């Protein structure tokens, strides 16, 4: 099943003769087997259909009779170059049996309302996207966050001068335990942000947002600092970064900081202990 949109850019309302011609072309090529009859065939024009055409489209039987009675004048010579396909024989039977309720029209407001619900609206027309939910960080370390958490534990190990490999090892270092939970909140907020907007924006938008965050923090990752200094600097830089991306107005500070942990979790490009 497929839907057909007949989009016309006229300075005047779409007329009945033009709509009959276009409807005839759809029907003729479906008759020829070039495609299946569309489920809907919608006329779209800046100034809408004429009053006469609107009334016909709202009454499929009347539109059918208009197409049939004017076929030989409006349609026959226009469906195939160099040929005239009069309404008779199998073609006539096909047109007579065709479901004319498939033909309708849509206003520009209706088209825009439909487009507003797609992933392409924000990039084409701007405006704020619906806010993303906050993340929900579980008490225990989940399997999918072990990589970036491991890199944070390496930072804490360097800072305290002893090996810290788990949450249990952090129990006697309350300041670092608090810092880990703060970083995990950032990570989960970024995860919720990405999941929320992935289907609301064009493909690659979420990834581009993260890539621009990486571009901003990359110099700080290469600086000859201690792991904790590098982490702190990157968090500060990320917070101030404003990617040229439709998601930026919706990204809170901790979302941008959490993206750094997403990047750390996904590979070796972001690490705190060089």
N, C-alpha and C positions, 0 to 999 in steps of 0.2 A: 504494500500500500504506500502511496505517496501523495503529497499535496503539491498543487501547482499554484504559483502566485503570478498573476499577470500584472506586472508593474509598469505603469504608463506615466510618462512625465509630460503632461499637457498643461497649457496655460488655462484651459477651459475644462469644465467637467467632462468626464468620459461619456461619450455618446452611445446610444443604442446601436447604430450601424457598426461602430468599431468593436463593440463588445460581441455582437453577433458574428462578425468576421473571426475574431479570436476564439470564440467558443467553437465555431465551425472547424477551425484548424485543429483544435484539441481533439474534437470528435473524429475528424477525418483520419488523423494520424493514429489514433487509438484503433479505428476501424482497420487501418492498414497493418496493425500489429507492431508498430514501431515502439509502443509502450503501452502499459496497462492504463485503462481509464483512471485518472486521478481520483482519489477519495474526495478531495475538495479542489475546486478551481476558483481562486479568490482574486477579484479585480481590486487593484490598489492604484490610486491616483491622487496627486496632491489636492485636487479640488473635488475629489470623490466622484461618484457617478451622477449623471444628470437625474433630474426628478423622474423622468420617464423610465430610464434604465433601472433606477433604484426600485421603482414599483414593479417592474418586470422580474427583477431578481428576487424580490420578496414573494413572487407568485410563479413558481417553476413552470406550471402549465402554460401560463401566458408567455413566459420567455421561450419555452419550447416552440410554441406556435409562431412566435416572431422569427425565430431562427429558421424554422422549416419553410414558412411562407416567403421568406426573403433569401433563402439559400442560393438560388440560381443567380441572383443579382449580387449579393454581398459576399458570398463564400466561394462559389463554384470555381471561379477563375483565379482565386488567390491562395488556394491550399497547395498548389504545385505549379511551379513555373512552366509556362508553355502548354498547360493542359487545363481543360474545363471539366470539372467533375459535377455533373448535374445530379440532382437529388432523385435517384431512381434505382430500381433493382435492389441488390444487397445493401448498397450504401443507404438507400432510402429506408429500408427495414431497420438498419442499424441505428440510424438517427431517430427513428420513431420509437425505438425501444430504449434509447439512452436515458439515463437518470439525470434529468436537468436540475434536480435539487442539489447537485454537486456545485452548481454555479452560485457564487455569492460575492459579496464585496466587503471590504474592511476599511474603516476610517484610519487616518494617520494616527489618531489618538490610540486606537486599538492596536495598531502595529507597534507603536512605541511602548505601550503597556506590556505587550508580549516580549519585546526586546529587552525591557527593563529586567526581566527575569532570567536573562541569559548571562553567560560568563563574559560577554563582550561589552556590556552596557557601560561599566565604569571607565574602561580605557577609551571609549569613543565619545562619551558624553560627560564624563567627570562626575563629581558629586561624591559624598561620603558613602562608603559601603556600610552595611549593617555591622555593628560592633561584634567582635569575636568574644566568645566566652573565655573566662579565665581557666587555667589549667588545674588539674587535680593531681598533686604529687602524693603517691602512696607512702606509707610509713617506711616500708622496706624498699630496697633497691630492686627495681624491675630488671629483667634480663636485657631488655633493649636499651638500658641506659648505663650498662656496666663500663662501656669504653670511656665516655667522658668523665664518669665518676672516678674511674681508675686514674685518669690524668689529674683530677683534682686531689685525690689522695696522695699522689706523688708530690704535689705542691705542698701539702701539709707535712708530709714526711721530711721534706727539705727544710721547712720552717722550724720544726721541733727537733730535728736531728735524730729521729728514730723512725723505724719502719711503721707505716700506718697503711693497712691493707683492707680494712673493713670498718663498718660503723661501730662495731664493738671496740676497735682500737681507738676510736675517737672519743669514747666515753670520758676519758680523763683529760680531754682537751676541749672544754666546753666552747671556747671561742671558735675553734675550727669546726666543731660539730654544728654550731649555729651557721657558720659561713656555708657549709655544705648544703644545709637545708635551704638557705637563701638561693644558692646557685641552682638547686633542683627546682625550686619554684619558677625561676627564670626559664629553665629548660622546658618545663611542662606548659608554661604560658606560651612559649614559642611553638610548641607542638600543637596546642589547641588552635593557635592563630593560623598556622599553616593548614591544618585540617579544615578549618572553617572556610578559608578563602580559596582553597584549591579548586573547588567546583564553581565558585562565584566569579572567577576571573579567567582570562585567557590562559591556555596552556603555557607553562613556563614562567608565569608571573611570580609565583611563590619562590621558585628557584632563582629567578633574577634578583629578587629582593635579598635573598641570602647571599648571592654572589657579590652584590654591591656592599653588603656588610663586610664580607671577607676582604674586598679590595681596600676598604677603609682601615681595617685592623692589621693588615699584613705587615706594614712597616713596624708596628709595635711588637709583632711576634718575632721579628728579627733583631730587636734591640738587645744589647748585652746586659740584661737585667736578671735579677733573681726570678725564679718561677712565680713567686707571689707578686712581685712588682710587675711582671709581665701580665699576669692575670688581671691585676687591678687596673693597669693602664688600658688594656684591651676593653675591659668593661666600661671604662670612662669614655673611650673613643667611640665604642658602639652606641652608647647612650646619646651621643651628640651627632651621630651620623644621620643624614637625611637622604636616603636613596632616591634616585629619580624613578619612582615606581608608584603605581596607583595605590599600593598598600600603605605607603608611608604615613598618610594622615591617620590611619587606624592603628598604627604600631606604637604601643606604649614603650617606655624606656626599658622595662624588664623583658619585653618581647624581643627587642633588638639585642639585648644582652644575652637572652636565651638562645638566639640564633647562633651565637658564638659557640655555645655548648652543643647545639645541633651539629655544627660544622666539626667540632672536636670529636663528636660521637661517630661521625660518618667516615673519618679517615685520618690521615697523618698530616694534613695541611695545617690544622690548628692543634698545637700542643703547648703546654706551659713550661715544661722542663726540657730544654734543648740539650 
